[in-house]
Amino acid sequence: MIKQIKSSEIKKFLENNSNTVLLDVRTEEEWKTVGKPDTKDFGIKTFFITISQDPSFLNNVKQNIRKDNQVLVMCAAGGRSIIAANLLSNEGYKTLNISDGFSGNGEDPGWKSLGLPSIINN
């Protein structure tokens, strides 16, 4: 079972989990139009790898993210990221799903609405 974390809990989580990376699995179009999380002030690296049905998703993750990292997985509202988190967990990664994503899920506001650092059109 994949653990869930809300965007509002990320700062506190990172205080005790410095070996963490963020994986944003949304599409390039979403990154351009809605924005991207900016984690440099949190001291963690962000990877932008779109989840897809073909093997390139897992191959791209394996080429970029070490298995000893804790991986926070994000999409727009938590649906695609839970799928990605499960795929990665099955490959031996330690994952947490950001349940409200970048844009919010109707219950929780999400990364952007909480005012967490983000970039638009980069």
C-alpha positions as CSV (number, residue, x, y, z in Angstrom):
1,M,0.0,0.0,0.0
2,I,1.4,3.4,-1.0
3,K,1.6,6.0,1.7
4,Q,-0.2,9.3,1.0
5,I,1.0,12.7,1.8
6,K,-0.8,16.1,1.3
7,S,1.0,19.1,-0.1
8,S,0.5,20.9,3.2
9,E,2.7,18.2,4.9
10,I,5.6,18.3,2.6
11,K,7.8,20.9,4.3
12,K,7.6,19.1,7.6
13,F,8.2,15.7,5.9
14,L,11.4,17.1,4.3
15,E,12.8,18.2,7.6
16,N,13.3,14.6,8.6
17,N,13.7,13.0,5.1
18,S,16.6,14.8,3.3
19,N,17.2,11.9,0.9
20,T,14.0,12.7,-1.0
21,V,13.3,13.6,-4.6
22,L,10.1,14.8,-6.2
23,L,8.8,13.1,-9.4
24,D,6.2,15.1,-11.4
25,V,4.5,12.7,-13.8
26,R,2.2,15.2,-15.5
27,T,2.5,16.1,-19.2
28,E,4.7,18.7,-20.8
29,E,1.7,20.7,-21.7
30,E,0.6,20.8,-18.1
31,W,4.1,21.9,-17.0
32,K,4.0,24.7,-19.5
33,T,0.4,26.0,-18.9
34,V,-0.3,25.2,-15.2
35,G,3.3,25.4,-13.9
36,K,6.0,23.3,-12.2
37,P,6.9,22.8,-8.6
38,D,10.2,24.5,-7.7
39,T,11.9,22.6,-5.0
40,K,15.3,24.3,-4.9
41,D,14.4,26.1,-1.6
42,F,13.5,22.7,-0.1
43,G,17.0,21.3,-1.0
44,I,15.6,18.5,-3.1
45,K,15.8,17.7,-6.8
46,T,12.7,17.5,-9.0
47,F,12.4,15.1,-12.0
48,F,9.8,15.7,-14.7
49,I,9.0,12.3,-16.4
50,T,5.5,11.9,-17.9
51,I,3.8,8.6,-17.0
52,S,3.1,6.6,-20.1
53,Q,1.9,3.1,-21.0
54,D,5.2,2.2,-22.7
55,P,8.3,1.0,-20.9
56,S,10.0,4.4,-21.4
57,F,8.5,5.7,-18.1
58,L,10.2,3.1,-15.9
59,N,13.4,3.3,-18.0
60,N,13.6,7.1,-17.6
61,V,13.0,6.8,-13.9
62,K,15.7,4.1,-13.5
63,Q,18.2,6.3,-15.4
64,N,17.6,9.3,-13.2
65,I,16.5,8.3,-9.8
66,R,18.3,6.0,-7.4
67,K,16.4,3.4,-5.4
68,D,17.9,4.7,-2.1
69,N,16.0,8.0,-2.6
70,Q,12.5,8.5,-1.0
71,V,10.4,9.5,-4.0
72,L,7.4,11.9,-3.7
73,V,5.2,11.3,-6.7
74,M,3.0,14.1,-8.0
75,C,0.5,14.7,-10.8
76,A,-2.4,17.2,-11.1
77,A,-4.7,15.7,-8.5
78,G,-3.3,12.4,-7.2
79,G,-4.7,9.9,-9.8
80,R,-1.8,9.3,-12.2
81,S,0.7,9.7,-9.4
82,I,-0.7,6.8,-7.4
83,I,-0.4,4.6,-10.5
84,A,3.2,5.8,-11.0
85,A,4.0,5.3,-7.3
86,N,2.7,1.7,-7.4
87,L,4.8,1.0,-10.6
88,L,7.9,2.3,-8.9
89,S,7.1,0.5,-5.6
90,N,6.9,-2.7,-7.6
91,E,10.5,-1.9,-8.9
92,G,11.8,-1.5,-5.4
93,Y,11.5,2.3,-5.0
94,K,10.3,3.9,-1.7
95,T,7.4,6.1,-2.8
96,L,4.8,8.4,-1.3
97,N,1.9,9.8,-3.3
98,I,1.1,13.5,-3.1
99,S,-2.6,12.9,-2.8
100,D,-3.8,16.4,-3.7
101,G,-1.2,16.9,-6.5
102,F,-0.1,20.2,-8.0
103,S,-3.6,21.6,-8.7
104,G,-5.7,20.1,-5.8
105,N,-8.2,17.2,-5.7
106,G,-11.4,19.0,-4.6
107,E,-10.8,18.1,-1.0
108,D,-7.3,19.5,-0.5
109,P,-5.9,22.5,-2.3
110,G,-2.8,21.1,-3.8
111,W,0.8,22.4,-4.2
112,K,0.0,25.6,-6.2
113,S,-3.0,26.8,-4.2
114,L,-1.0,26.4,-1.0
115,G,1.6,28.9,-2.4
116,L,4.4,26.4,-2.4
117,P,7.2,27.4,-4.8
118,S,6.3,27.0,-8.5
119,I,7.5,28.2,-11.9
120,I,5.2,28.9,-14.9
121,N,6.3,28.6,-18.5
122,N,9.8,27.2,-17.9
